[in-house]
Amino acid sequence: MAKILCGISGIEFSCDHLPLYLDAREYAHPVFFLKPKKLLGLYNRYTAGEMGDKDSWLLFLAFWNATDLIEWRMPAKFHPEYSRAIIAQNFQSLVEMSERIQRVQHPAVTFARISVSQQTADFQNCRYWLESWSQTYTDFVSGYATKHERDTLAALEEKLDAFVRDSDSSEALYAARLADWADRAGNFPRFSVTLAAGKSLPCSDYWKQIIRKCTNAESIFSIPGSDLAELIEHCELNIDAGTQYSYNLLKILRAGARKQVDFLGGGINGFKFSVLQGDESIEAASKLAIVANAPRIEPARAQYPSNFQFLKAKLAWELAKKQAQGEQK
């Protein structure tokens, strides 16, 4: 029977045939040559409490070795007083980190290499090694996500530029592209909102709908003014104002807000003016403007080119009628 001193774990093991004793550093226990999938199977046995101290130590070291980031200048040292605790406290983090390292195959990321020497062979500092690798992985993922986001924004901006250069492109199509850009540039929230009809959808999708509806003279009135104001405020606070995209976005949103204010003729362009008394409110001013410009006889559908224009006139007429009745009382 041959006896072999493992050059990684420092544990002596044996195999059948030939009475040999091998203690060269290049010899190691077979567990250190297993593929990650096999190691995970053994880890499940460890978590089920089916392994003793030596088997647990071998498996623990095998996961470290599988990272290809360990330089074994000497065998690891198992100490009955504290090695069990080191394994128990760090094994799960080690397994998770080992899987992450194997997934990251990118020249831009470099994990720190660890030397097992006289000062580190007891693995008492191994949690700091794991923390270092974890920070490197987090930085890589964060940087990759940021770059991916930048690339996505650049692609959207390129499409927006193409729309601007195309004289045949419509404002509605441009607004749809701009809504996608604003969602990313302004980090629109993803929480769910419930609309008046009872339908629920992510806030980001709802805000993109608002941007698109701002280019439609009729659809904009299906959006509550408070929701539009909230979206404008979010964009003003969270999107850099120094780009043509943010300028065009806010231009569309503010135009939509003006359309809502001008609903039923409440704006000033092309309408009669009324002088307010000092104690009258803006709401009163809007009502006065609507009444002043309302048709004198009840509107008929045939007199207007669209249902929207008819509805606008009908509501103005009804408001004027209601005010006249109130004055007669």
GIMO-V491756 format. One record per residue. SS is DSSP state (A for helix, B for strand, O for the rest). PSI is psi in whole degrees, 0 to 359 (none if undefined). NEAR is the number of other C-alpha atoms within 10 Angstrom. Layout:
SS,PSI,NEAR ; SS,PSI,NEAR
//
This chain:
O,134,11 ; B,141,13 ; B,137,17 ; B,133,20 ; B,115,21 ; O,127,23 ; O,353,21 ; O,311,25 ; O,339,24 ; O,9,19 ; O,136,19 ; B,133,15 ; B,168,12 ; B,161,15 ; B,161,11 ; O,156,9 ; O,139,9 ; O,117,9 ; O,83,10 ; O,157,13 ; B,117,13 ; B,123,16 ; O,15,15 ; O,150,11 ; O,336,15 ; O,351,10 ; O,137,13 ; O,160,22 ; O,145,19 ; A,336,10 ; A,335,17 ; A,359,19 ; A,6,13 ; O,152,12 ; O,156,12 ; A,322,17 ; A,320,9 ; A,321,11 ; A,320,20 ; A,323,15 ; A,320,10 ; A,327,18 ; A,325,21 ; A,324,11 ; A,323,13 ; A,313,17 ; A,337,13 ; O,2,9 ; O,27,10 ; O,7,12 ; O,144,15 ; O,187,10 ; A,312,12 ; A,317,13 ; A,319,14 ; A,318,22 ; A,317,20 ; A,315,21 ; A,319,22 ; A,313,23 ; A,327,20 ; A,322,22 ; A,321,24 ; A,316,19 ; A,327,18 ; A,343,20 ; O,343,19 ; O,23,13 ; O,8,14 ; B,129,15 ; B,112,13 ; B,90,17 ; O,341,14 ; O,162,17 ; O,151,20 ; O,157,23 ; O,122,18 ; O,128,19 ; O,118,11 ; O,334,9 ; O,324,7 ; O,352,11 ; A,325,17 ; A,317,16 ; A,321,12 ; A,316,18 ; A,311,20 ; A,321,13 ; A,338,12 ; A,352,14 ; A,313,22 ; A,316,14 ; A,322,14 ; A,315,23 ; A,315,19 ; A,317,11 ; A,323,20 ; A,318,20 ; A,320,15 ; A,317,15 ; A,321,20 ; A,331,12 ; A,330,9 ; O,104,14 ; O,81,10 ; O,133,8 ; O,343,6 ; O,348,8 ; O,132,14 ; O,115,14 ; O,145,15 ; O,138,13 ; O,146,13 ; B,133,15 ; B,125,15 ; B,108,19 ; O,190,15 ; O,327,12 ; O,338,10 ; O,0,15 ; O,340,20 ; O,354,18 ; O,22,20 ; O,337,14 ; O,13,12 ; A,335,18 ; A,329,16 ; A,328,11 ; A,317,15 ; A,320,17 ; A,320,13 ; A,315,14 ; A,320,21 ; A,320,19 ; A,320,12 ; A,316,17 ; A,316,19 ; A,317,12 ; A,320,13 ; A,312,17 ; A,317,14 ; A,316,12 ; A,321,12 ; A,318,13 ; A,319,12 ; A,316,12 ; A,319,12 ; A,320,12 ; A,319,14 ; A,317,14 ; A,320,12 ; A,316,15 ; A,319,18 ; A,319,13 ; A,319,13 ; A,320,18 ; A,325,18 ; A,320,11 ; A,322,16 ; A,319,21 ; A,321,14 ; A,323,13 ; A,320,17 ; A,321,13 ; A,337,10 ; O,112,10 ; O,342,8 ; O,354,8 ; O,145,12 ; O,157,12 ; A,325,16 ; A,317,15 ; A,321,14 ; A,318,20 ; A,324,25 ; A,317,19 ; A,319,19 ; A,327,23 ; A,318,21 ; A,319,18 ; A,314,24 ; A,324,25 ; A,317,18 ; A,314,16 ; A,326,19 ; O,2,18 ; O,59,14 ; O,138,20 ; O,152,12 ; O,0,12 ; O,158,9 ; B,140,13 ; B,149,15 ; B,123,12 ; O,173,12 ; O,327,10 ; O,359,6 ; O,357,8 ; O,139,8 ; B,143,12 ; B,161,14 ; B,144,14 ; A,323,16 ; A,319,22 ; A,321,17 ; A,318,20 ; A,325,21 ; A,325,21 ; A,318,17 ; A,316,24 ; A,316,27 ; A,321,23 ; A,341,22 ; O,342,27 ; O,1,22 ; O,120,14 ; O,338,13 ; O,318,15 ; A,332,15 ; A,336,21 ; A,357,17 ; A,356,11 ; O,125,19 ; O,137,13 ; A,326,15 ; A,325,10 ; A,318,13 ; A,318,21 ; A,321,14 ; A,320,12 ; A,317,20 ; A,316,18 ; A,318,12 ; A,316,14 ; A,321,22 ; A,326,15 ; A,332,11 ; A,357,13 ; O,131,19 ; O,125,14 ; O,359,14 ; O,19,8 ; O,159,10 ; A,334,12 ; A,315,19 ; A,324,20 ; A,312,13 ; A,324,14 ; A,308,24 ; A,329,18 ; A,316,13 ; A,316,20 ; A,316,23 ; A,328,16 ; A,321,14 ; A,320,26 ; A,321,21 ; A,323,14 ; A,321,21 ; A,321,23 ; A,324,15 ; O,359,16 ; A,136,17 ; A,20,24 ; A,29,24 ; O,354,23 ; O,187,19 ; O,341,12 ; O,120,9 ; O,12,8 ; O,166,13 ; O,150,13 ; O,150,14 ; O,142,12 ; O,126,8 ; O,149,12 ; O,163,8 ; O,333,6 ; O,8,7 ; O,146,10 ; O,171,11 ; A,324,10 ; A,320,10 ; A,323,12 ; A,318,18 ; A,319,20 ; A,320,18 ; A,318,21 ; A,320,22 ; A,314,25 ; A,319,24 ; A,330,19 ; O,9,19 ; O,149,23 ; O,148,15 ; O,337,12 ; O,159,9 ; O,127,14 ; O,150,19 ; O,146,11 ; A,324,15 ; A,344,9 ; A,353,9 ; O,145,13 ; O,341,9 ; O,160,11 ; A,325,12 ; A,311,14 ; A,322,14 ; A,314,17 ; A,318,16 ; A,313,16 ; A,321,23 ; A,317,20 ; A,320,17 ; A,318,27 ; A,318,23 ; A,322,16 ; A,317,18 ; A,321,21 ; A,317,17 ; A,319,12 ; A,320,14 ; A,321,12 ; A,324,10 ; A,325,9 ; A,333,8 ; A,338,6 ; O,none,5
//
